[in-house]
Amino acid sequence: MTAYDVAYDAVVLAGGAAKRLGGADKPGVRVGGRALLDRVLAACPGAVTTVVVADPRPTARPVTWAREEPAGAGPLAALDAGLRRTTADEVVVLSADLPFLGEETVRGLLDALRGGDADGVLLTDAGGRDQPLVAAYRAAPVRRELAALTAERGGLTGLPLRLLVGALDLARISDPVASFDCDTWDDIAVARSRIREHGHVLDEWISAVKDELGIDLDVDIGVLLDLARDAAHGVARPAAPLTTFLVGYAAAQGKGGPEAVADAARKAAALALRWAEEDDAAQGEPGKDGAGDAVPGGEKPDAHPETG
């Protein structure tokens, strides 16, 4: 069993002022067609409870809402408000502006946390700087230190995260990509450009479509692409999208998961190959002209008919 199999909660801080974005609604800024907040939520689907600390808004999946008091009191106050609505022993803490955060990173943080003795495991960015809002923590020591700071300072309003980080025993993982956050419009432009690169665009598009349609299904994209290729080459180009649609429909009718999609894709691919083999064989059969067009009656006309 990995740490990812153990119950955990998630707290996402999404109520900042976004001053470097001119006060724009940063969690709602879209990268790859999806709001930044929804991209972060997609990275922690296994959380038993996901708390977003911000004013409520539409999201791609249900969450629990919380707000620090007073609103805008800073990250420590926001974290405290979020933790009050969680119960798991481990909690993933994230900011809402991480365009490249993926489920595998969250899994890695949780595995590292449960595999060691530290109070938490956080990412460091390209410059080696700690990113305490891309981290997995043991909830008990975080609550303990927040309570101590509240007692010592008379509250958490305006206090910096470094006070909490300095009081905890933390392990670190370097990940310049997953830790990339969007503080400026230049950062947004970089994120939008990167996901359209050849090595990323397909995965990004599939993830965006699944979020938009409310589909939680991981399938072998390679199998579907091979099927589309076989249908296009062996039958006709328009057969590719229609065939993949029918495969998905068949799997849905059977209420199947990834295995049902793969099975339907294999059957359709085999059919496309048989179709292509018959077409290839027909090129040399009687009843075909040189261009492969059937001639009524099955006879090939004489190229030089006799006259007189």
FENVEN-V303811 format. One record per helix or strand. SS is the DSSP state (alpha for helix, beta for strand). FROM is the first residue (numbers start at 0). LEN is the number of residues. If there is no record, write none. Layout:
BEGIN
ss:SS from:FROM len:LEN
ss:SS from:FROM len:LEN
END
This chain:
BEGIN
ss:alpha from:2 len:3
ss:beta from:8 len:5
ss:alpha from:18 len:3
ss:alpha from:25 len:3
ss:beta from:29 len:2
ss:beta from:33 len:2
ss:alpha from:35 len:7
ss:beta from:49 len:4
ss:beta from:63 len:3
ss:alpha from:74 len:9
ss:beta from:89 len:6
ss:alpha from:102 len:12
ss:beta from:119 len:5
ss:beta from:129 len:9
ss:alpha from:138 len:15
ss:alpha from:161 len:6
ss:beta from:169 len:5
ss:alpha from:184 len:10
ss:alpha from:197 len:16
ss:alpha from:220 len:14
ss:alpha from:238 len:15
ss:alpha from:257 len:25
ss:beta from:287 len:1
ss:beta from:293 len:1
ss:alpha from:295 len:3
END
